[in-house]
């Protein structure tokens, strides 16, 4: 039984059919980049390694610090829309207004062809 399973697994891997099933969605770049300090952005762009399932992909933005406020509680940001680019790999958050000065954490979630939800986060600062 084990040898039959190994033979099938080997055949799948050799033909490349297993590669897509084993791959997971990964963030390959972002604007602003992780840990960057930027002028007041009107959008945030996330680029992934594969086409996304829009229904299972998105982001949350939290302001984690505000200049002049030492005890600033994290504040979930609203007032933006999310759009999937025509390439299927680019997710853009469009702000109604440019982000104010402060520190932020962006949490993203995305699923590709294997429908496995992946997550990640990164901080950035707005001057």
Phi, psi and omega in degrees: 000317180297320182292325177295318178297315179298321180295317178294315179299317179297318180296319179296316181292321180294319182283350179087358180294330182281342184296312180295322182291333181267346181282149177235155179293133180228142173283125181256335175198162178210153173229112003289156178284162177303135177067010180281157170245123187229162170289168186303101182283148175260353177205159175235131183242127178243129180243129183249166184281349181210167178296141183261154169270106188304325181296336182245022183227144179177194182205156174235141181238130180234131173278121184258347179198147180232135179306134178085357179241110182284329183250041181292121176281144177306137183232118179293130181271139176233185176083028173227157176247157180243133181227138176267129181291165182296338177283347180078355183251349185250124178248124183242131173261117181258117182278144173290326174222156178301146180293138177285165178303140178154183177254148186224156169233128176254125176250126179244156173218143184203149175227138178253211185301328181278357178063016178271120182287126176246153182222158175193173178205160175202151177266157169206165183234141175252128180296000000 
